[in-house]
Amino acid sequence: MVIGLVTVLLVANTEPGAGPRPTTTTTTTRKTTTATPPPRPTLTVDSGCRTAQGRERLVDVPQHVTDRVNRAWERIEKWLAAKAPASARTLAPPATREAISDMQRQLGVPVPAELIASLLRHNGAGTTMRGFTLPPFYTPMSTTAIVDYHKMLCDILISSGHNESVGSWWHGQVIPFAQDFAGGNLLLDQRPGRKGKLGDRDEETEMMFDRWPATLTDLLEQTATALETNGVVRNYHPKVVEDGILDWDIR
């Protein structure tokens, strides 16, 4: 819309004896409008995210689960101490049951027995890429790191508003337990009927559960065997690099 403004100016009259002569000029201003941005999409399906809504009571860990997890870790620890002492030193002390219970409450996801048993052995393995890695490049995470990573992924999923990302890119009933420091994780799927199945994800692809051992315990046992026999896990075999650090190389 254009609005006219009239300004009165006094202009000197050049005729003899005449005073100032009024004249008028017209200026215009333009009123502009800003387009309203479209509303952001909102999820209309259940994301599975229940941040800070989980129960504190942990499931009971059967003795046979504890025994299998501990035996696998003992084999890994023995090999690291002899062959890769720098990586051995990055294995963290055990988590407390209280810390794992608080983790479960923050996640809003039941923590499976085998992850409880593993955290009671080692609460992660450092916060850098130089820590102990499960093949080929995943560092076990602490209870605090698991909570922080899970919340970040849930926040991204919810704020995206993309229904198609729920259950493919991420789901709140999945637990990340190891990271590659490049946006990728190993996962345990706690959605109904999935029975804690092991999988992975990264920033660019969907979660995948068909190329890993079935469980975390199986992965720990296969890792121990690969270390002891110079064998492979998913085509990766162990090697020791500078300063006694475990690495995994593709074969």
KEMI-611479 format. One record per residue (C-alpha): x, y, z. Coordinates in steps of 0.001 Angstrom, whole numbers, plus 500000, padded with zeros to 6 digits. Example, Ala and Ser with C-alpha at 12.3 -4.5 7.8 and 13.67 -1.06 7.14 Angstrom:
BEGIN
512300495500507800513670498940507140
***
This chain:
BEGIN
500000500000500000501366503471499025500699506435501276501213509992499958502649512646502213502361516347501346505124518636502529504765522431502340507944524301501425508483528036501402510333529047498267511704532570497789509698534611495249511919536329492761509353538992491863510078542465493286508298543139496563506966539630496817507430537450499884508037533730500091505884531584497829504531528265499166505051525187497040504261521502497644506226518284497065504974514723497363507010511841498867506002508219499206506807505389501636506260501679501027504896499356503680506390495878503432505167492611504927507223489565506030506024486127504996505101483857507923507339480760507936505526477437507666505010475589510959507650473019511891506546469413511544505528467582514705505761463860515377502397462117515287503791458674516151505308457416519391509061458093519461509602455712522368511481458452524226510666458425527949513473460579529278513674460571533101510550458386533326512133454981533857511848452784536908514798452600539271514586448901540114516885446888537862516095443431536570517751440589538413520860439408536580520915435602536358524150434060537575524804432378534235524661435795532508527119437267534999529413434261534583529478434456530782530078438217530715532812438031533359534590435137531651534630437035528369535986440162530053538626438124531911539909436756528597539951440236527060541718441729530092544366438981530101545194439493526418545280443294526744547587443134529766550057441007527807549777442517524326548203445995524523548805447432527999547938450988526960544456449847525974544189447751529145544705450871531235541688452584529672539233450017531027537255451829533714536466450451537179533027448900537711529911451042537799527843450905540967524378449422540924523117452832542018524668454471538947523144451850536649519769452267538352519913456036537842520904455461534215517802453319533714515596455993535283517071458679533012516812456516529871513231455461530458514271452082529055514709448760530913518424447940530948519044444326529862520796441959532251523901441498530083524543445269529916524161445494533687526690442680534091529122444341531687528874447754533383529441446064536745532725444849535261533789448045533445531979451379533384533222452206529887536728452448528467537736456067528301536504459090526407538879459154523428539588457042520370542706455682522099540650453628524535539878449914524295537610449226521328535213446490520438535670445603516766536118447485514632536232450893516399533591451137519155534618452253522652532361451044525495530527453965527123530015454849530783526581455144532380526810458938532129527803458878528468524981456442527658522410458772529234523802461867527497523946460219524070520478458703524376518955462058525365520703463841522488519357461365519941515842461571521387515944465382521308517026465352517660514357462811516720511532464695518424512566468126517154512862466844513570509164466052513440509776463354510815507588460325511487509594458227509036512710458604511226511045456884514187512221453290514365514594453686511441517038456481512286516360456257516031513896454996518647513770455879522326513630452237523435517086451508522009520195451857524201523563453024522827526413451375524750529550452018522655530619454846520357533045455460517495533510459216518215532248460004514716528509459886515412528103456102515350527089453657518087526573450046518984523023449491520226520821447140522200517226447067520948514788447040523864511623447486521842508957444844522546509889441499521040513458442547520102515084440916523173518034443308523359519251442513519851522648443990518999522952446513516174524581449731515085523774453191513734525477456296512426524434459800511425523766458975507784522117455540507788519303453669509459519812451408512449520965447938511385520599444715513357521369441992510823525178442097510612526208441593514232526251438764516763522842438428518375523809439775521812526374441868523655527610438728525417528178437030522065530163440058520886532353440028524002533040436295523578533819436658519862536113439591520643537994437522523232538385434642520776539613436962518007542230438433520358543458435010521495543610433445518038544240436460515802540836435669514393538186437966512990534937439612514019533008440849510980536194440612508880538262442665511329541267441181513097543249442642516024546634444315515767548732446285518235549946449682517121552104452386518700552563452386522455550636449173523039547230450246521699544749447729520320543475448435516819541344446428514389542293445969510751540108444688507951541124441353506500
***
